[in-house]
Amino acid sequence: MGAAVSSSTPRSSNPTPPLATGAVTIGTALASSAPLAHLQALLRESTARFETVRPLLPAALVEQLRPGPIDESGGWCLLASNTAAAAKLRQLLPVIERALLARVGKPTAVRVRVQSARPR
């Protein structure tokens, strides 16, 4: 009846395709571009700030939040997935700002924005 069909193409253990001629990896591009390196540093700092305040927040609230951008004046934005999470977060801003003052060493203005999940 039906024989098992086997693929004659060998499977590669490395699923990443080779780079095209002249292409660079993202890591290389980030390291070689001052503006991109600056953005990467801001992203790391935003994530570090989020990790600083995470233990101060209820677990159910943390699930509704994402770290947002840091502006040029050092202010930071937290992104909430809905208005209820944003309202609760605004109640906790004094605690959050005190924790960031201890970590950063200077006052940090924290803004809260509602940003719903992106459609997939």
Contacts in CASP RR format, 6 or more apart in sequence:
PFRMAT RR
TARGET T0000
AUTHOR 0000-0000-0000
METHOD contacts of the structure
MODEL  1
MGAAVSSSTPRSSNPTPPLATGAVTIGTALASSAPLAHLQALLRESTARF
ETVRPLLPAALVEQLRPGPIDESGGWCLLASNTAAAAKLRQLLPVIERAL
LARVGKPTAVRVRVQSARPR
19 25 0 8 1.000
24 32 0 8 1.000
29 36 0 8 1.000
30 36 0 8 1.000
30 37 0 8 1.000
30 40 0 8 1.000
31 37 0 8 1.000
42 69 0 8 1.000
42 70 0 8 1.000
45 70 0 8 1.000
46 67 0 8 1.000
46 68 0 8 1.000
46 69 0 8 1.000
46 70 0 8 1.000
46 76 0 8 1.000
47 67 0 8 1.000
48 103 0 8 1.000
49 67 0 8 1.000
49 70 0 8 1.000
49 76 0 8 1.000
49 100 0 8 1.000
49 103 0 8 1.000
49 104 0 8 1.000
49 108 0 8 1.000
50 65 0 8 1.000
50 66 0 8 1.000
50 67 0 8 1.000
50 78 0 8 1.000
52 99 0 8 1.000
52 100 0 8 1.000
52 103 0 8 1.000
53 96 0 8 1.000
53 99 0 8 1.000
53 100 0 8 1.000
54 62 0 8 1.000
56 92 0 8 1.000
56 95 0 8 1.000
56 96 0 8 1.000
56 99 0 8 1.000
57 65 0 8 1.000
57 89 0 8 1.000
57 92 0 8 1.000
58 88 0 8 1.000
61 85 0 8 1.000
61 88 0 8 1.000
61 89 0 8 1.000
64 80 0 8 1.000
64 81 0 8 1.000
64 82 0 8 1.000
64 85 0 8 1.000
65 78 0 8 1.000
65 79 0 8 1.000
65 80 0 8 1.000
65 81 0 8 1.000
65 85 0 8 1.000
65 89 0 8 1.000
66 78 0 8 1.000
66 79 0 8 1.000
66 81 0 8 1.000
66 115 0 8 1.000
67 76 0 8 1.000
67 78 0 8 1.000
67 79 0 8 1.000
68 76 0 8 1.000
68 77 0 8 1.000
68 78 0 8 1.000
68 79 0 8 1.000
68 113 0 8 1.000
69 76 0 8 1.000
69 77 0 8 1.000
70 76 0 8 1.000
70 77 0 8 1.000
71 77 0 8 1.000
73 109 0 8 1.000
74 108 0 8 1.000
74 109 0 8 1.000
75 108 0 8 1.000
75 109 0 8 1.000
75 110 0 8 1.000
75 111 0 8 1.000
76 100 0 8 1.000
76 108 0 8 1.000
76 109 0 8 1.000
76 110 0 8 1.000
76 111 0 8 1.000
77 110 0 8 1.000
77 111 0 8 1.000
77 112 0 8 1.000
77 113 0 8 1.000
78 89 0 8 1.000
78 96 0 8 1.000
78 110 0 8 1.000
78 111 0 8 1.000
78 112 0 8 1.000
78 113 0 8 1.000
79 113 0 8 1.000
79 114 0 8 1.000
79 115 0 8 1.000
80 86 0 8 1.000
80 89 0 8 1.000
80 112 0 8 1.000
80 113 0 8 1.000
80 114 0 8 1.000
80 115 0 8 1.000
81 114 0 8 1.000
81 115 0 8 1.000
81 116 0 8 1.000
81 117 0 8 1.000
82 114 0 8 1.000
82 116 0 8 1.000
83 114 0 8 1.000
85 114 0 8 1.000
86 112 0 8 1.000
86 113 0 8 1.000
86 114 0 8 1.000
89 96 0 8 1.000
89 112 0 8 1.000
90 112 0 8 1.000
93 110 0 8 1.000
93 112 0 8 1.000
96 110 0 8 1.000
97 107 0 8 1.000
97 108 0 8 1.000
97 109 0 8 1.000
97 110 0 8 1.000
100 108 0 8 1.000
100 110 0 8 1.000
101 107 0 8 1.000
101 108 0 8 1.000
END
